[in-house]
Amino acid sequence: MNLYEKLPSDFLIDFYNEICKNIENGILTKAMYYELGLITMVLNQRGIILSKPTDFEDVVKENNIMKLIS
């Protein structure tokens, strides 16, 4: 179980949006997309679907996220 699975959904959604905003503004690097991927996976398990940034798939490959989880 990762940390994100322990957090409430509304917190995860706000955190996700804040990370996206900071990436767009150049405050955070695209390496943070891995965190977005982990958050997205937890929210998807809870039935909450968020739109991903347009270049998300280019930066994050699902296989890499699965390696981080295991």
mmCIF file as Biopython writes it, N, C-alpha, C and O atoms, coordinates in Angstrom:
data_model
#
loop_
_atom_site.group_PDB
_atom_site.id
_atom_site.type_symbol
_atom_site.label_atom_id
_atom_site.label_alt_id
_atom_site.label_comp_id
_atom_site.label_asym_id
_atom_site.label_entity_id
_atom_site.label_seq_id
_atom_site.pdbx_PDB_ins_code
_atom_site.Cartn_x
_atom_site.Cartn_y
_atom_site.Cartn_z
_atom_site.occupancy
_atom_site.B_iso_or_equiv
_atom_site.auth_seq_id
_atom_site.auth_asym_id
_atom_site.pdbx_PDB_model_num
ATOM 1   N N  . MET A ? 1  ? 0.857   -1.179 0.000   1.0 0.0 1  A 1 
ATOM 2   C CA . MET A ? 1  ? 0.000   0.000  0.000   1.0 0.0 1  A 1 
ATOM 3   C C  . MET A ? 1  ? 0.899   1.238  0.000   1.0 0.0 1  A 1 
ATOM 4   O O  . MET A ? 1  ? 1.806   1.357  0.824   1.0 0.0 1  A 1 
ATOM 5   N N  . ASN A ? 2  ? 0.639   2.146  -0.925  1.0 0.0 2  A 1 
ATOM 6   C CA . ASN A ? 2  ? 1.428   3.366  -0.935  1.0 0.0 2  A 1 
ATOM 7   C C  . ASN A ? 2  ? 0.721   4.472  -0.145  1.0 0.0 2  A 1 
ATOM 8   O O  . ASN A ? 2  ? -0.450  4.343  0.211   1.0 0.0 2  A 1 
ATOM 9   N N  . LEU A ? 3  ? 1.424   5.520  0.113   1.0 0.0 3  A 1 
ATOM 10  C CA . LEU A ? 3  ? 0.905   6.629  0.915   1.0 0.0 3  A 1 
ATOM 11  C C  . LEU A ? 3  ? -0.392  7.185  0.346   1.0 0.0 3  A 1 
ATOM 12  O O  . LEU A ? 3  ? -1.298  7.534  1.103   1.0 0.0 3  A 1 
ATOM 13  N N  . TYR A ? 4  ? -0.493  7.271  -0.957  1.0 0.0 4  A 1 
ATOM 14  C CA . TYR A ? 4  ? -1.666  7.867  -1.583  1.0 0.0 4  A 1 
ATOM 15  C C  . TYR A ? 4  ? -2.939  7.065  -1.304  1.0 0.0 4  A 1 
ATOM 16  O O  . TYR A ? 4  ? -4.032  7.632  -1.279  1.0 0.0 4  A 1 
ATOM 17  N N  . GLU A ? 5  ? -2.811  5.786  -1.100  1.0 0.0 5  A 1 
ATOM 18  C CA . GLU A ? 5  ? -3.989  4.963  -0.810  1.0 0.0 5  A 1 
ATOM 19  C C  . GLU A ? 5  ? -4.571  5.269  0.568   1.0 0.0 5  A 1 
ATOM 20  O O  . GLU A ? 5  ? -5.730  4.955  0.836   1.0 0.0 5  A 1 
ATOM 21  N N  . LYS A ? 6  ? -3.782  5.872  1.427   1.0 0.0 6  A 1 
ATOM 22  C CA . LYS A ? 6  ? -4.227  6.193  2.783   1.0 0.0 6  A 1 
ATOM 23  C C  . LYS A ? 6  ? -4.893  7.573  2.871   1.0 0.0 6  A 1 
ATOM 24  O O  . LYS A ? 6  ? -5.525  7.898  3.876   1.0 0.0 6  A 1 
ATOM 25  N N  . LEU A ? 7  ? -4.747  8.376  1.819   1.0 0.0 7  A 1 
ATOM 26  C CA . LEU A ? 7  ? -5.247  9.751  1.849   1.0 0.0 7  A 1 
ATOM 27  C C  . LEU A ? 7  ? -6.672  9.835  1.302   1.0 0.0 7  A 1 
ATOM 28  O O  . LEU A ? 7  ? -7.063  9.035  0.452   1.0 0.0 7  A 1 
ATOM 29  N N  . PRO A ? 8  ? -7.451  10.815 1.796   1.0 0.0 8  A 1 
ATOM 30  C CA . PRO A ? 8  ? -8.813  10.992 1.272   1.0 0.0 8  A 1 
ATOM 31  C C  . PRO A ? 8  ? -8.803  11.481 -0.176  1.0 0.0 8  A 1 
ATOM 32  O O  . PRO A ? 8  ? -7.874  12.164 -0.607  1.0 0.0 8  A 1 
ATOM 33  N N  . SER A ? 9  ? -9.843  11.122 -0.913  1.0 0.0 9  A 1 
ATOM 34  C CA . SER A ? 9  ? -9.928  11.449 -2.342  1.0 0.0 9  A 1 
ATOM 35  C C  . SER A ? 9  ? -9.875  12.945 -2.601  1.0 0.0 9  A 1 
ATOM 36  O O  . SER A ? 9  ? -9.193  13.376 -3.530  1.0 0.0 9  A 1 
ATOM 37  N N  . ASP A ? 10 ? -10.577 13.756 -1.802  1.0 0.0 10 A 1 
ATOM 38  C CA . ASP A ? 10 ? -10.579 15.203 -2.057  1.0 0.0 10 A 1 
ATOM 39  C C  . ASP A ? 10 ? -9.180  15.787 -1.904  1.0 0.0 10 A 1 
ATOM 40  O O  . ASP A ? 10 ? -8.810  16.702 -2.640  1.0 0.0 10 A 1 
ATOM 41  N N  . PHE A ? 11 ? -8.400  15.273 -0.962  1.0 0.0 11 A 1 
ATOM 42  C CA . PHE A ? 11 ? -7.018  15.732 -0.811  1.0 0.0 11 A 1 
ATOM 43  C C  . PHE A ? 11 ? -6.191  15.339 -2.027  1.0 0.0 11 A 1 
ATOM 44  O O  . PHE A ? 11 ? -5.415  16.145 -2.539  1.0 0.0 11 A 1 
ATOM 45  N N  . LEU A ? 12 ? -6.355  14.098 -2.492  1.0 0.0 12 A 1 
ATOM 46  C CA . LEU A ? 12 ? -5.604  13.633 -3.658  1.0 0.0 12 A 1 
ATOM 47  C C  . LEU A ? 12 ? -5.920  14.452 -4.906  1.0 0.0 12 A 1 
ATOM 48  O O  . LEU A ? 12 ? -5.024  14.781 -5.684  1.0 0.0 12 A 1 
ATOM 49  N N  . ILE A ? 13 ? -7.191  14.776 -5.092  1.0 0.0 13 A 1 
ATOM 50  C CA . ILE A ? 13 ? -7.588  15.580 -6.262  1.0 0.0 13 A 1 
ATOM 51  C C  . ILE A ? 13 ? -6.950  16.962 -6.192  1.0 0.0 13 A 1 
ATOM 52  O O  . ILE A ? 13 ? -6.417  17.448 -7.190  1.0 0.0 13 A 1 
ATOM 53  N N  . ASP A ? 14 ? -6.997  17.596 -5.031  1.0 0.0 14 A 1 
ATOM 54  C CA . ASP A ? 14 ? -6.374  18.915 -4.871  1.0 0.0 14 A 1 
ATOM 55  C C  . ASP A ? 14 ? -4.864  18.842 -5.090  1.0 0.0 14 A 1 
ATOM 56  O O  . ASP A ? 14 ? -4.283  19.713 -5.737  1.0 0.0 14 A 1 
ATOM 57  N N  . PHE A ? 15 ? -4.236  17.810 -4.554  1.0 0.0 15 A 1 
ATOM 58  C CA . PHE A ? 15 ? -2.797  17.630 -4.701  1.0 0.0 15 A 1 
ATOM 59  C C  . PHE A ? 15 ? -2.436  17.406 -6.166  1.0 0.0 15 A 1 
ATOM 60  O O  . PHE A ? 15 ? -1.464  17.975 -6.662  1.0 0.0 15 A 1 
ATOM 61  N N  . TYR A ? 16 ? -3.208  16.589 -6.849  1.0 0.0 16 A 1 
ATOM 62  C CA . TYR A ? 16 ? -3.013  16.316 -8.277  1.0 0.0 16 A 1 
ATOM 63  C C  . TYR A ? 16 ? -3.074  17.620 -9.075  1.0 0.0 16 A 1 
ATOM 64  O O  . TYR A ? 16 ? -2.198  17.901 -9.894  1.0 0.0 16 A 1 
ATOM 65  N N  . ASN A ? 17 ? -4.112  18.404 -8.827  1.0 0.0 17 A 1 
ATOM 66  C CA . ASN A ? 17 ? -4.278  19.670 -9.550  1.0 0.0 17 A 1 
ATOM 67  C C  . ASN A ? 17 ? -3.141  20.641 -9.252  1.0 0.0 17 A 1 
ATOM 68  O O  . ASN A ? 17 ? -2.693  21.358 -10.146 1.0 0.0 17 A 1 
ATOM 69  N N  . GLU A ? 18 ? -2.675  20.671 -8.027  1.0 0.0 18 A 1 
ATOM 70  C CA . GLU A ? 18 ? -1.569  21.565 -7.652  1.0 0.0 18 A 1 
ATOM 71  C C  . GLU A ? 18 ? -0.274  21.146 -8.343  1.0 0.0 18 A 1 
ATOM 72  O O  . GLU A ? 18 ? 0.475   21.998 -8.822  1.0 0.0 18 A 1 
ATOM 73  N N  . ILE A ? 19 ? -0.006  19.854 -8.397  1.0 0.0 19 A 1 
ATOM 74  C CA . ILE A ? 19 ? 1.187   19.374 -9.102  1.0 0.0 19 A 1 
ATOM 75  C C  . ILE A ? 19 ? 1.110   19.738 -10.577 1.0 0.0 19 A 1 
ATOM 76  O O  . ILE A ? 19 ? 2.088   20.221 -11.148 1.0 0.0 19 A 1 
ATOM 77  N N  . CYS A ? 20 ? -0.049  19.511 -11.205 1.0 0.0 20 A 1 
ATOM 78  C CA . CYS A ? 20 ? -0.217  19.857 -12.629 1.0 0.0 20 A 1 
ATOM 79  C C  . CYS A ? 20 ? 0.040   21.337 -12.867 1.0 0.0 20 A 1 
ATOM 80  O O  . CYS A ? 20 ? 0.742   21.707 -13.808 1.0 0.0 20 A 1 
ATOM 81  N N  . LYS A ? 21 ? -0.523  22.176 -12.022 1.0 0.0 21 A 1 
ATOM 82  C CA . LYS A ? 21 ? -0.353  23.618 -12.167 1.0 0.0 21 A 1 
ATOM 83  C C  . LYS A ? 21 ? 1.124   24.010 -12.037 1.0 0.0 21 A 1 
ATOM 84  O O  . LYS A ? 21 ? 1.619   24.843 -12.797 1.0 0.0 21 A 1 
ATOM 85  N N  . ASN A ? 22 ? 1.812   23.413 -11.085 1.0 0.0 22 A 1 
ATOM 86  C CA . ASN A ? 22 ? 3.223   23.732 -10.878 1.0 0.0 22 A 1 
ATOM 87  C C  . ASN A ? 22 ? 4.100   23.228 -12.017 1.0 0.0 22 A 1 
ATOM 88  O O  . ASN A ? 22 ? 5.093   23.872 -12.355 1.0 0.0 22 A 1 
ATOM 89  N N  . ILE A ? 23 ? 3.759   22.099 -12.612 1.0 0.0 23 A 1 
ATOM 90  C CA . ILE A ? 23 ? 4.505   21.619 -13.775 1.0 0.0 23 A 1 
ATOM 91  C C  . ILE A ? 23 ? 4.319   22.588 -14.939 1.0 0.0 23 A 1 
ATOM 92  O O  . ILE A ? 23 ? 5.284   22.948 -15.612 1.0 0.0 23 A 1 
ATOM 93  N N  . GLU A ? 24 ? 3.081   23.009 -15.174 1.0 0.0 24 A 1 
ATOM 94  C CA . GLU A ? 24 ? 2.806   23.946 -16.271 1.0 0.0 24 A 1 
ATOM 95  C C  . GLU A ? 24 ? 3.535   25.266 -16.076 1.0 0.0 24 A 1 
ATOM 96  O O  . GLU A ? 24 ? 3.961   25.886 -17.050 1.0 0.0 24 A 1 
ATOM 97  N N  . ASN A ? 25 ? 3.683   25.703 -14.832 1.0 0.0 25 A 1 
ATOM 98  C CA . ASN A ? 25 ? 4.357   26.968 -14.538 1.0 0.0 25 A 1 
ATOM 99  C C  . ASN A ? 25 ? 5.870   26.813 -14.433 1.0 0.0 25 A 1 
ATOM 100 O O  . ASN A ? 25 ? 6.571   27.794 -14.186 1.0 0.0 25 A 1 
ATOM 101 N N  . GLY A ? 26 ? 6.382   25.607 -14.617 1.0 0.0 26 A 1 
ATOM 102 C CA . GLY A ? 26 ? 7.821   25.383 -14.588 1.0 0.0 26 A 1 
ATOM 103 C C  . GLY A ? 26 ? 8.404   25.284 -13.194 1.0 0.0 26 A 1 
ATOM 104 O O  . GLY A ? 26 ? 9.625   25.274 -13.036 1.0 0.0 26 A 1 
ATOM 105 N N  . ILE A ? 27 ? 7.555   25.211 -12.178 1.0 0.0 27 A 1 
ATOM 106 C CA . ILE A ? 27 ? 8.042   25.125 -10.806 1.0 0.0 27 A 1 
ATOM 107 C C  . ILE A ? 27 ? 8.515   23.706 -10.498 1.0 0.0 27 A 1 
ATOM 108 O O  . ILE A ? 27 ? 9.508   23.522 -9.795  1.0 0.0 27 A 1 
ATOM 109 N N  . LEU A ? 28 ? 7.817   22.715 -11.015 1.0 0.0 28 A 1 
ATOM 110 C CA . LEU A ? 28 ? 8.186   21.319 -10.823 1.0 0.0 28 A 1 
ATOM 111 C C  . LEU A ? 28 ? 8.576   20.717 -12.155 1.0 0.0 28 A 1 
ATOM 112 O O  . LEU A ? 28 ? 8.145   21.180 -13.211 1.0 0.0 28 A 1 
ATOM 113 N N  . THR A ? 29 ? 9.387   19.690 -12.097 1.0 0.0 29 A 1 
ATOM 114 C CA . THR A ? 29 ? 9.838   19.045 -13.333 1.0 0.0 29 A 1 
ATOM 115 C C  . THR A ? 29 ? 8.850   17.971 -13.768 1.0 0.0 29 A 1 
ATOM 116 O O  . THR A ? 29 ? 7.944   17.590 -13.027 1.0 0.0 29 A 1 
ATOM 117 N N  . LYS A ? 30 ? 9.052   17.502 -14.977 1.0 0.0 30 A 1 
ATOM 118 C CA . LYS A ? 30 ? 8.199   16.442 -15.495 1.0 0.0 30 A 1 
ATOM 119 C C  . LYS A ? 30 ? 8.419   15.127 -14.765 1.0 0.0 30 A 1 
ATOM 120 O O  . LYS A ? 30 ? 7.642   14.187 -14.936 1.0 0.0 30 A 1 
ATOM 121 N N  . ALA A ? 31 ? 9.463   15.047 -13.956 1.0 0.0 31 A 1 
ATOM 122 C CA . ALA A ? 31 ? 9.656   13.853 -13.131 1.0 0.0 31 A 1 
ATOM 123 C C  . ALA A ? 31 ? 8.495   13.675 -12.158 1.0 0.0 31 A 1 
ATOM 124 O O  . ALA A ? 31 ? 8.245   12.568 -11.681 1.0 0.0 31 A 1 
ATOM 125 N N  . MET A ? 32 ? 7.798   14.746 -11.870 1.0 0.0 32 A 1 
ATOM 126 C CA . MET A ? 32 ? 6.650   14.673 -10.973 1.0 0.0 32 A 1 
ATOM 127 C C  . MET A ? 32 ? 5.477   13.946 -11.629 1.0 0.0 32 A 1 
ATOM 128 O O  . MET A ? 32 ? 4.500   13.623 -10.952 1.0 0.0 32 A 1 
ATOM 129 N N  . TYR A ? 33 ? 5.556   13.682 -12.935 1.0 0.0 33 A 1 
ATOM 130 C CA . TYR A ? 33 ? 4.502   12.924 -13.597 1.0 0.0 33 A 1 
ATOM 131 C C  . TYR A ? 33 ? 4.390   11.522 -13.004 1.0 0.0 33 A 1 
ATOM 132 O O  . TYR A ? 33 ? 3.317   10.920 -13.039 1.0 0.0 33 A 1 
ATOM 133 N N  . TYR A ? 34 ? 5.474   11.004 -12.468 1.0 0.0 34 A 1 
ATOM 134 C CA . TYR A ? 34 ? 5.403   9.701  -11.821 1.0 0.0 34 A 1 
ATOM 135 C C  . TYR A ? 34 ? 4.492   9.761  -10.598 1.0 0.0 34 A 1 
ATOM 136 O O  . TYR A ? 34 ? 3.719   8.839  -10.338 1.0 0.0 34 A 1 
ATOM 137 N N  . GLU A ? 35 ? 4.594   10.850 -9.860  1.0 0.0 35 A 1 
ATOM 138 C CA . GLU A ? 35 ? 3.690   11.036 -8.718  1.0 0.0 35 A 1 
ATOM 139 C C  . GLU A ? 35 ? 2.250   11.172 -9.201  1.0 0.0 35 A 1 
ATOM 140 O O  . GLU A ? 35 ? 1.331   10.619 -8.596  1.0 0.0 35 A 1 
ATOM 141 N N  . LEU A ? 36 ? 2.058   11.907 -10.289 1.0 0.0 36 A 1 
ATOM 142 C CA . LEU A ? 36 ? 0.711   12.033 -10.848 1.0 0.0 36 A 1 
ATOM 143 C C  . LEU A ? 36 ? 0.167   10.666 -11.253 1.0 0.0 36 A 1 
ATOM 144 O O  . LEU A ? 36 ? -1.014  10.374 -11.061 1.0 0.0 36 A 1 
ATOM 145 N N  . GLY A ? 37 ? 1.030   9.843  -11.808 1.0 0.0 37 A 1 
ATOM 146 C CA . GLY A ? 37 ? 0.613   8.502  -12.204 1.0 0.0 37 A 1 
ATOM 147 C C  . GLY A ? 37 ? 0.174   7.663  -11.009 1.0 0.0 37 A 1 
ATOM 148 O O  . GLY A ? 37 ? -0.820  6.942  -11.083 1.0 0.0 37 A 1 
ATOM 149 N N  . LEU A ? 38 ? 0.909   7.759  -9.919  1.0 0.0 38 A 1 
ATOM 150 C CA . LEU A ? 38 ? 0.540   7.016  -8.715  1.0 0.0 38 A 1 
ATOM 151 C C  . LEU A ? 38 ? -0.777  7.521  -8.141  1.0 0.0 38 A 1 
ATOM 152 O O  . LEU A ? 38 ? -1.622  6.730  -7.721  1.0 0.0 38 A 1 
ATOM 153 N N  . ILE A ? 39 ? -0.950  8.833  -8.125  1.0 0.0 39 A 1 
ATOM 154 C CA . ILE A ? 39 ? -2.199  9.420  -7.632  1.0 0.0 39 A 1 
ATOM 155 C C  . ILE A ? 39 ? -3.360  8.988  -8.528  1.0 0.0 39 A 1 
ATOM 156 O O  . ILE A ? 39 ? -4.426  8.620  -8.035  1.0 0.0 39 A 1 
ATOM 157 N N  . THR A ? 40 ? -3.152  9.033  -9.832  1.0 0.0 40 A 1 
ATOM 158 C CA . THR A ? 40 ? -4.191  8.657  -10.789 1.0 0.0 40 A 1 
ATOM 159 C C  . THR A ? 40 ? -4.611  7.201  -10.601 1.0 0.0 40 A 1 
ATOM 160 O O  . THR A ? 40 ? -5.798  6.883  -10.669 1.0 0.0 40 A 1 
ATOM 161 N N  . MET A ? 41 ? -3.655  6.329  -10.369 1.0 0.0 41 A 1 
ATOM 162 C CA . MET A ? 41 ? -3.981  4.920  -10.186 1.0 0.0 41 A 1 
ATOM 163 C C  . MET A ? 41 ? -4.857  4.716  -8.947  1.0 0.0 41 A 1 
ATOM 164 O O  . MET A ? 41 ? -5.802  3.928  -8.983  1.0 0.0 41 A 1 
ATOM 165 N N  . VAL A ? 42 ? -4.553  5.412  -7.863  1.0 0.0 42 A 1 
ATOM 166 C CA . VAL A ? 42 ? -5.352  5.291  -6.645  1.0 0.0 42 A 1 
ATOM 167 C C  . VAL A ? 42 ? -6.759  5.834  -6.885  1.0 0.0 42 A 1 
ATOM 168 O O  . VAL A ? 42 ? -7.746  5.208  -6.498  1.0 0.0 42 A 1 
ATOM 169 N N  . LEU A ? 43 ? -6.844  6.994  -7.522  1.0 0.0 43 A 1 
ATOM 170 C CA . LEU A ? 43 ? -8.155  7.582  -7.783  1.0 0.0 43 A 1 
ATOM 171 C C  . LEU A ? 43 ? -8.974  6.708  -8.737  1.0 0.0 43 A 1 
ATOM 172 O O  . LEU A ? 43 ? -10.185 6.578  -8.560  1.0 0.0 43 A 1 
ATOM 173 N N  . ASN A ? 44 ? -8.339  6.115  -9.734  1.0 0.0 44 A 1 
ATOM 174 C CA . ASN A ? 44 ? -9.042  5.212  -10.651 1.0 0.0 44 A 1 
ATOM 175 C C  . ASN A ? 44 ? -9.612  4.017  -9.903  1.0 0.0 44 A 1 
ATOM 176 O O  . ASN A ? 44 ? -10.723 3.575  -10.195 1.0 0.0 44 A 1 
ATOM 177 N N  . GLN A ? 45 ? -8.861  3.489  -8.939  1.0 0.0 45 A 1 
ATOM 178 C CA . GLN A ? 45 ? -9.351  2.377  -8.128  1.0 0.0 45 A 1 
ATOM 179 C C  . GLN A ? 45 ? -10.586 2.788  -7.337  1.0 0.0 45 A 1 
ATOM 180 O O  . GLN A ? 45 ? -11.440 1.956  -7.030  1.0 0.0 45 A 1 
ATOM 181 N N  . ARG A ? 46 ? -10.679 4.066  -7.008  1.0 0.0 46 A 1 
ATOM 182 C CA . ARG A ? 46 ? -11.814 4.583  -6.254  1.0 0.0 46 A 1 
ATOM 183 C C  . ARG A ? 46 ? -12.949 5.035  -7.174  1.0 0.0 46 A 1 
ATOM 184 O O  . ARG A ? 46 ? -13.981 5.510  -6.700  1.0 0.0 46 A 1 
ATOM 185 N N  . GLY A ? 47 ? -12.762 4.891  -8.474  1.0 0.0 47 A 1 
ATOM 186 C CA . GLY A ? 47 ? -13.798 5.259  -9.428  1.0 0.0 47 A 1 
ATOM 187 C C  . GLY A ? 47 ? -13.796 6.724  -9.810  1.0 0.0 47 A 1 
ATOM 188 O O  . GLY A ? 47 ? -14.781 7.226  -10.351 1.0 0.0 47 A 1 
ATOM 189 N N  . ILE A ? 48 ? -12.698 7.420  -9.536  1.0 0.0 48 A 1 
ATOM 190 C CA . ILE A ? 48 ? -12.577 8.841  -9.864  1.0 0.0 48 A 1 
ATOM 191 C C  . ILE A ? 48 ? -11.591 8.962  -11.022 1.0 0.0 48 A 1 
ATOM 192 O O  . ILE A ? 48 ? -10.431 8.570  -10.903 1.0 0.0 48 A 1 
ATOM 193 N N  . ILE A ? 49 ? -12.059 9.506  -12.136 1.0 0.0 49 A 1 
ATOM 194 C CA . ILE A ? 49 ? -11.228 9.644  -13.328 1.0 0.0 49 A 1 
ATOM 195 C C  . ILE A ? 49 ? -10.903 11.124 -13.541 1.0 0.0 49 A 1 
ATOM 196 O O  . ILE A ? 49 ? -11.802 11.959 -13.634 1.0 0.0 49 A 1 
ATOM 197 N N  . LEU A ? 50 ? -9.620  11.432 -13.617 1.0 0.0 50 A 1 
ATOM 198 C CA . LEU A ? 50 ? -9.179  12.801 -13.892 1.0 0.0 50 A 1 
ATOM 199 C C  . LEU A ? 50 ? -8.527  12.850 -15.264 1.0 0.0 50 A 1 
ATOM 200 O O  . LEU A ? 50 ? -7.959  11.861 -15.729 1.0 0.0 50 A 1 
ATOM 201 N N  . SER A ? 51 ? -8.611  13.987 -15.895 1.0 0.0 51 A 1 
ATOM 202 C CA . SER A ? 51 ? -7.926  14.134 -17.178 1.0 0.0 51 A 1 
ATOM 203 C C  . SER A ? 51 ? -6.432  14.278 -16.917 1.0 0.0 51 A 1 
ATOM 204 O O  . SER A ? 51 ? -6.004  14.925 -15.961 1.0 0.0 51 A 1 
ATOM 205 N N  . LYS A ? 52 ? -5.660  13.661 -17.790 1.0 0.0 52 A 1 
ATOM 206 C CA . LYS A ? 52 ? -4.211  13.702 -17.654 1.0 0.0 52 A 1 
ATOM 207 C C  . LYS A ? 52 ? -3.668  14.855 -18.489 1.0 0.0 52 A 1 
ATOM 208 O O  . LYS A ? 52 ? -4.281  15.243 -19.483 1.0 0.0 52 A 1 
ATOM 209 N N  . PRO A ? 53 ? -2.527  15.402 -18.094 1.0 0.0 53 A 1 
ATOM 210 C CA . PRO A ? 53 ? -1.886  16.420 -18.931 1.0 0.0 53 A 1 
ATOM 211 C C  . PRO A ? 53 ? -1.625  15.862 -20.325 1.0 0.0 53 A 1 
ATOM 212 O O  . PRO A ? 53 ? -1.445  14.655 -20.488 1.0 0.0 53 A 1 
ATOM 213 N N  . THR A ? 54 ? -1.605  16.722 -21.316 1.0 0.0 54 A 1 
ATOM 214 C CA . THR A ? 54 ? -1.509  16.271 -22.702 1.0 0.0 54 A 1 
ATOM 215 C C  . THR A ? 54 ? -0.255  15.460 -22.990 1.0 0.0 54 A 1 
ATOM 216 O O  . THR A ? 54 ? -0.306  14.533 -23.799 1.0 0.0 54 A 1 
ATOM 217 N N  . ASP A ? 55 ? 0.855   15.773 -22.365 1.0 0.0 55 A 1 
ATOM 218 C CA . ASP A ? 55 ? 2.088   15.039 -22.636 1.0 0.0 55 A 1 
ATOM 219 C C  . ASP A ? 55 ? 2.379   13.964 -21.592 1.0 0.0 55 A 1 
ATOM 220 O O  . ASP A ? 55 ? 3.499   13.459 -21.518 1.0 0.0 55 A 1 
ATOM 221 N N  . PHE A ? 56 ? 1.398   13.620 -20.799 1.0 0.0 56 A 1 
ATOM 222 C CA . PHE A ? 56 ? 1.568   12.634 -19.734 1.0 0.0 56 A 1 
ATOM 223 C C  . PHE A ? 56 ? 2.049   11.294 -20.275 1.0 0.0 56 A 1 
ATOM 224 O O  . PHE A ? 56 ? 2.998   10.715 -19.745 1.0 0.0 56 A 1 
ATOM 225 N N  . GLU A ? 57 ? 1.407   10.800 -21.318 1.0 0.0 57 A 1 
ATOM 226 C CA . GLU A ? 57 ? 1.756   9.488  -21.870 1.0 0.0 57 A 1 
ATOM 227 C C  . GLU A ? 57 ? 3.176   9.464  -22.431 1.0 0.0 57 A 1 
ATOM 228 O O  . GLU A ? 57 ? 3.838   8.426  -22.398 1.0 0.0 57 A 1 
ATOM 229 N N  . ASP A ? 58 ? 3.643   10.594 -22.942 1.0 0.0 58 A 1 
ATOM 230 C CA . ASP A ? 58 ? 5.008   10.649 -23.466 1.0 0.0 58 A 1 
ATOM 231 C C  . ASP A ? 58 ? 6.034   10.565 -22.356 1.0 0.0 58 A 1 
ATOM 232 O O  . ASP A ? 58 ? 7.110   9.996  -22.537 1.0 0.0 58 A 1 
ATOM 233 N N  . VAL A ? 59 ? 5.706   11.126 -21.220 1.0 0.0 59 A 1 
ATOM 234 C CA . VAL A ? 59 ? 6.658   11.199 -20.115 1.0 0.0 59 A 1 
ATOM 235 C C  . VAL A ? 59 ? 6.618   9.949  -19.247 1.0 0.0 59 A 1 
ATOM 236 O O  . VAL A ? 59 ? 7.656   9.450  -18.812 1.0 0.0 59 A 1 
ATOM 237 N N  . VAL A ? 60 ? 5.429   9.456  -19.004 1.0 0.0 60 A 1 
ATOM 238 C CA . VAL A ? 60 ? 5.263   8.328  -18.092 1.0 0.0 60 A 1 
ATOM 239 C C  . VAL A ? 60 ? 4.758   7.114  -18.856 1.0 0.0 60 A 1 
ATOM 240 O O  . VAL A ? 60 ? 3.721   7.166  -19.517 1.0 0.0 60 A 1 
ATOM 241 N N  . LYS A ? 61 ? 5.469   6.072  -18.762 1.0 0.0 61 A 1 
ATOM 242 C CA . LYS A ? 61 ? 5.030   4.804  -19.348 1.0 0.0 61 A 1 
ATOM 243 C C  . LYS A ? 61 ? 4.472   3.959  -18.214 1.0 0.0 61 A 1 
ATOM 244 O O  . LYS A ? 61 ? 5.082   3.871  -17.149 1.0 0.0 61 A 1 
ATOM 245 N N  . GLU A ? 62 ? 3.341   3.349  -18.428 1.0 0.0 62 A 1 
ATOM 246 C CA . GLU A ? 62 ? 2.668   2.590  -17.367 1.0 0.0 62 A 1 
ATOM 247 C C  . GLU A ? 62 ? 3.580   1.520  -16.769 1.0 0.0 62 A 1 
ATOM 248 O O  . GLU A ? 62 ? 3.507   1.234  -15.574 1.0 0.0 62 A 1 
ATOM 249 N N  . ASN A ? 63 ? 4.432   0.934  -17.596 1.0 0.0 63 A 1 
ATOM 250 C CA . ASN A ? 63 ? 5.342   -0.091 -17.080 1.0 0.0 63 A 1 
ATOM 251 C C  . ASN A ? 63 ? 6.260   0.472  -16.011 1.0 0.0 63 A 1 
ATOM 252 O O  . ASN A ? 63 ? 6.548   -0.199 -15.020 1.0 0.0 63 A 1 
ATOM 253 N N  . ASN A ? 64 ? 6.719   1.694  -16.206 1.0 0.0 64 A 1 
ATOM 254 C CA . ASN A ? 64 ? 7.600   2.313  -15.219 1.0 0.0 64 A 1 
ATOM 255 C C  . ASN A ? 64 ? 6.878   2.557  -13.907 1.0 0.0 64 A 1 
ATOM 256 O O  . ASN A ? 64 ? 7.463   2.389  -12.837 1.0 0.0 64 A 1 
ATOM 257 N N  . ILE A ? 65 ? 5.613   2.950  -13.976 1.0 0.0 65 A 1 
ATOM 258 C CA . ILE A ? 65 ? 4.847   3.168  -12.763 1.0 0.0 65 A 1 
ATOM 259 C C  . ILE A ? 65 ? 4.660   1.849  -12.026 1.0 0.0 65 A 1 
ATOM 260 O O  . ILE A ? 65 ? 4.773   1.801  -10.801 1.0 0.0 65 A 1 
ATOM 261 N N  . MET A ? 66 ? 4.377   0.783  -12.761 1.0 0.0 66 A 1 
ATOM 262 C CA . MET A ? 66 ? 4.174   -0.510 -12.130 1.0 0.0 66 A 1 
ATOM 263 C C  . MET A ? 66 ? 5.462   -0.979 -11.433 1.0 0.0 66 A 1 
ATOM 264 O O  . MET A ? 66 ? 5.393   -1.632 -10.391 1.0 0.0 66 A 1 
ATOM 265 N N  . LYS A ? 67 ? 6.614   -0.657 -11.989 1.0 0.0 67 A 1 
ATOM 266 C CA . LYS A ? 67 ? 7.881   -1.011 -11.345 1.0 0.0 67 A 1 
ATOM 267 C C  . LYS A ? 67 ? 8.043   -0.259 -10.027 1.0 0.0 67 A 1 
ATOM 268 O O  . LYS A ? 67 ? 8.569   -0.804 -9.057  1.0 0.0 67 A 1 
ATOM 269 N N  . LEU A ? 68 ? 7.592   0.989  -9.994  1.0 0.0 68 A 1 
ATOM 270 C CA . LEU A ? 68 ? 7.696   1.770  -8.768  1.0 0.0 68 A 1 
ATOM 271 C C  . LEU A ? 68 ? 6.804   1.204  -7.670  1.0 0.0 68 A 1 
ATOM 272 O O  . LEU A ? 68 ? 7.164   1.228  -6.493  1.0 0.0 68 A 1 
ATOM 273 N N  . ILE A ? 69 ? 5.647   0.700  -8.061  1.0 0.0 69 A 1 
ATOM 274 C CA . ILE A ? 69 ? 4.693   0.193  -7.069  1.0 0.0 69 A 1 
ATOM 275 C C  . ILE A ? 69 ? 5.173   -1.101 -6.456  1.0 0.0 69 A 1 
ATOM 276 O O  . ILE A ? 69 ? 5.013   -1.325 -5.256  1.0 0.0 69 A 1 
ATOM 277 N N  . SER A ? 70 ? 5.766   -1.961 -7.282  1.0 0.0 70 A 1 
ATOM 278 C CA . SER A ? 70 ? 6.174   -3.269 -6.755  1.0 0.0 70 A 1 
ATOM 279 C C  . SER A ? 70 ? 7.513   -3.232 -6.050  1.0 0.0 70 A 1 
ATOM 280 O O  . SER A ? 70 ? 7.980   -4.260 -5.558  1.0 0.0 70 A 1 
#
